[in-house]
């Protein structure tokens, strides 16, 4: 049956019948709620847009201990995948709230980083285009939830001693430099 969508119903040109959308139309195997094919996070067909947020307060940076791959158990910036229909700023605010319970102030774009991880055969296991933001959070204490196993306000000295992905170090340094009071 050829199917055209008409006001939430299915139309069959051969019979002229308008039928209620059936289970096949609402089937979600491999599809998101909007009917868009889901992108696998492992061995994806295209890069996934991820958001990372450097949250700065009193010269310290908020770090999370990742609860999911890639880099499970490692310390990183709060963040995650951007959802369909969400701006990068909305995604950053949502991810920080989900992972730490904090609300953000003064959020702005910082940089873009590629995270490409290959398996032993050279195939791309993970590919994220990471849009990094910098923000402040002036109130509240973070609490680990969602994808975060733990949270910590880290000083620059602590960050230096931690095992972090080199790009995370670079992004944090850039954010702290931009957040530092300017000499007059």
N, C-alpha and C positions, 0 to 999 in steps of 0.2 A: 504494500500500500504506500503510495506517495503521501508524505505528510507535510502539511504546512501548519505553522502555528497561527492560531486565531484566538486572541483574547483568552489565553490559558487553556484552550481546547485544541484537539487535533481534528483536522479536516482531511477527508479522503476525497480527492477529485473524482475517482472512479464511481463512488456511490453517492457523493454529495452529502454524506453524513458528517455531522459534527459530533465527536465523541469526547467524553471527559478524558483528560490526560490519564494514561494508564501507568502501570508500574514501570513499564519499559522506559517511558519518558522521564520518570523520576529516578531511574536506576542511577546509582552513584559510583558503581565500580569504575575506578580510574578517573572519576570526574569530581570537581569541586561542586559546591552548592549551586554555582552559576552555570554549571554545565561545561566549564573549561577543563581540559585535561589536567590532572594533577601532575606536578613535576616531582619525580623521585629525588630525595635529597642525596641518596647514594647512586652513583653512576647516572647523573642526570643527563638529559638530552640538551639542556641549555643552562647557563648560569642562573643562580638564584640570587635575588637581591636581598642582602642582609643589612641590618642596621646595627651599628655599635655606638654607644654613647659614653663619652668621657664626662662623668659627673664630677665636678670639682666643688669642694667646700673647704674653706680655711686652708688652702694649699695642699689638701689631700685629695686623692682620687678614689672613687668607689670601684672596687673590684668584686667580681663574683667568682665562685668556684663552679665551673661548668658541670652540670648534671647529665648532659647528653653529648654524644659525638657530634662533630669532631672535637677533639681535645678534651674529652670527658675527664673530670678531675683536675684540670689545669685552671689556673687563675686567668681571668680575662675581663673584658669590659662587658657590662650588661648589654643585651641586645638580642636580636633574632631576626627571623624572616619577615619581610614586609608582606602585608596582606593585600589582596586585590581591592582597589578603591581607596587605599590608605596613602596619605602623603608620607614622605620619609620622616617628617617631624611628628606626625600622629603615631607612626610606627615606633619611633624612638621613645615617645612618652608612654605608649602602651607597654612596650617591653620592659622599661625601667619599673613601671608600676607593677607589672605582673611578677617580675623577678625579685623586687626589693621593697615594694610598697611605697616608694617615694614619688612625689610629684616634682616635676621639673620647672625651673624658671630659666628665662633667657637662653633658649636653645637656638643653636645656629650650626650651619654646615662647617665641617672641618676639612675633610679630604675623602678620597675614594681609594680603596685598597682591593687588590685581587687576592683571593685565597683559593689556590688550586692545589689539591692533594691527589697524587697519583698512587696507584697500587704497585705491586712488584712487577707487573707486566707493562706498566706505563699508561694504563687506562686511567682516565680521570674518575676518581672515586667521589670527590667533592669539588664543586666549583661555585664559589660565592663571589659576587661583586658586593663589597662591603662599603656602604656609605657611612662614614664616621661623622658623628655630631659631637659638639661640646655643649654642656649645659651646667647650670648650677642647681642645687637643691638646698634651700635655706632652712628647711624645717623637717623635723621627724628623724627617726633612726631607722635604717634599713633592716629588713627582716627577710631572710632567704625564703623564697617560695618559687613555685613554677619550676623552671629549668635550673635554678641556682641551688647548689648544695650548701653554700655558705657565702657570706658577704663580709667585706672588710674595707674600712677607710684606710688607704695606704699612703704613707708619706713618700716623698721622692726617694729617701734613703731605703725604705722598705721595698719600693718598686725595683730599685737597682739590684737588690739582693734576691729578688724572686725569679723563678724560672718562668719567663713569659715569652710568647712568640715575639720575634724580633720586630715585626710590624706593629704589634701592640705597644711595645716600648717606644717606637718612633712616633706613633700617634699620640700617646700620652705626653711625650716630651713636647710635641708641637702644641698640644692643648694647654699645657702648663705655661709654655712660653707666651702664648697669646693671652692667657688669663692673668699673667703677672702684671702688677702695677708698672706702668711705663715711667721711666725716669724723665724728669722735666728739666 
